[in-house]
Amino acid sequence: MEKLDINEEKVRLTNHCSYFTETMDESEPSGRKLGFIAQEIGREINTLGSKANESNLQRIVVQMKDNLEKIKEQVLNVL
């Protein structure tokens, strides 16, 4: 049952997203830092996907991965 519990990943993903937003609001250039944070977000999304035991959650994970790829493309423009 513990292998299917995604609460820890949800908390970490929320924290990473908050940190990403805070970093975007900084006045100094932060493209590299945003890239690292996006990488951590991707890890959490992948873990959620591997634990997804229901089709609705799997669809959400695919959408999150798609949106993360768009974010990574934009972060490359900041570098």
Buried (B, 14 or more C-beta within 10 A) or exposed (E): EEEEEBEEBEEBBEEBBEBBEEBEEEEEEBEEBBBEBBEBBBEBBBBBBEBBEEEEBEEBBEEBBEEBEEBBEEBEEEE
